[in-house]
Amino acid sequence: MILESFHLDGKNALVTGSSRGLGAAIALALAQAGANVGTHGRSMGSEATCERIRRLGKKSFYLSGDVATPEVCSALIRTTLEEFGSIDILVNNAGVIRRAPAADFLQADWDELIAVNLSAVFRLSQLAGQHMFGRNSKGTILNIASLLSFQGEFWFRPMPPRRVEWPSSPKRSPMSGRRRASTSTRLRQVT
């Protein structure tokens, strides 16, 4: 079976945007492979994924909040460390999209896109990376991107650089540099 080759026993993960959809599926798959998984979503009362992980016999927590807010990013990493003792896997799945003709695209929508799809990814990766580097251990940061970043049409769907540049070059990430190679921390982009 495929899971026999994908053991994550003893590993601790955080998956943003995991209250539903792809994020929930990723969180459940990590738990099925043996990891403890912290879950996140924007809304209070969206703990279904967390409960399903606990029924698998793994530790889990749910933290609600908007990752556009720096304090929420800090709280996610801090809670993961408090609940599990370490973070080995970070999955940056939370993301937003707004559609409107380019001439009508609102500045507030653009600001939200940058805050969630770019700044939060940097902030979470940096905080998780500091922990991984600090304990000099292996870790994985996985950024989920949308195929919409490669499509164009009349309806303007701006995808900030996280969704455009990072798939082609992990070296452009907040995890790049000499220390990354020395600790075997991996950064991957999935589109």
QUICORRA-V632519 format. One record per pair of residues at least 12 apart in sequence whose ideal C-beta (glycine too) atoms are under 8 Angstrom apart, sorted by the first residue. I is the first residue (numbers start at 1). J is the second residue. Records with the same first field share a line. If there is no record, write none. Layout:
BEGIN
I=J / J
END
This chain:
BEGIN
3=32 / 33
6=33
7=33 / 34
8=30 / 33 / 34 / 35 / 89
9=34 / 35
10=34
11=30 / 34 / 35 / 36 / 88 / 89
12=35 / 36 / 37 / 38 / 80 / 84 / 85 / 86 / 87 / 88 / 89
13=27 / 30 / 35 / 36 / 37 / 38 / 87 / 88 / 89 / 90 / 91
14=37 / 38 / 40 / 76 / 77 / 80 / 87 / 89 / 90 / 91 / 124 / 128
15=27 / 30 / 37 / 38 / 39 / 40 / 91 / 93
16=40 / 67 / 76 / 91 / 92 / 93 / 94 / 120 / 124
17=40 / 41 / 93 / 94 / 95
18=37 / 39 / 40 / 41 / 49 / 91 / 93
19=39 / 40 / 41 / 42 / 43 / 46 / 47 / 48 / 49 / 62
20=41 / 46 / 48 / 49
22=93 / 144
23=39 / 41 / 49 / 91 / 93 / 94 / 144
24=39 / 48 / 49
26=91 / 93 / 144
27=39 / 49 / 53 / 91
28=49 / 52 / 53 / 56
30=89 / 91
31=52 / 53 / 56 / 58 / 60
32=56
34=58
35=58 / 88 / 89
36=58 / 59 / 60 / 83 / 84
37=53 / 58 / 59 / 60
38=60 / 61 / 62 / 63 / 76 / 79 / 80 / 83 / 84
39=53 / 60 / 61 / 62 / 63
40=62 / 63 / 64 / 65 / 67 / 76 / 94
41=62 / 64
42=64 / 65 / 66 / 94
43=64
44=64
45=64
46=62 / 64
47=62
49=62
50=62
59=83 / 84
61=79 / 80 / 83
63=75 / 76 / 79
66=116
67=94 / 115 / 116 / 120 / 123 / 124
68=112 / 115 / 116 / 119 / 120
70=123
73=120 / 123 / 124 / 127
74=123 / 127
76=124
77=124 / 127 / 128 / 131
81=131
86=131 / 135 / 137
87=128 / 131 / 132 / 139
88=132 / 137 / 138 / 139 / 140
89=139 / 140 / 141 / 142
90=124 / 125 / 128 / 139 / 140 / 141 / 142
91=142 / 144
92=120 / 121 / 124 / 125 / 141 / 142 / 143 / 144
93=144
94=116 / 120
95=116 / 117 / 144 / 145 / 146 / 163
96=112 / 113 / 116 / 117
97=113 / 146 / 148 / 157 / 159
98=112 / 113 / 157 / 158
99=155 / 156 / 157
100=155 / 156
101=154 / 155 / 156
102=156
105=156 / 158
110=158
113=158 / 159 / 160
114=160
117=159 / 160 / 162 / 163
118=160 / 161 / 162
121=143 / 162 / 174
122=162 / 174
125=141 / 143 / 173 / 174 / 175 / 187
126=174 / 175
128=141
129=141 / 174 / 175 / 180 / 185
132=183 / 185
133=179 / 183 / 185
136=183
137=183
138=183 / 184 / 185 / 186
139=183 / 184 / 185 / 186
140=185 / 186 / 187 / 188
141=173 / 175 / 185 / 186 / 187 / 188
142=187 / 188 / 189 / 190
143=162 / 166 / 173 / 187 / 188 / 189 / 190
144=190
145=159 / 162 / 163 / 166 / 167 / 189 / 190 / 191
146=159 / 163 / 191
147=191
148=163
149=163 / 164 / 167 / 191
150=191
166=189
167=189 / 191
168=189
170=187 / 188 / 189
173=187
175=187
END
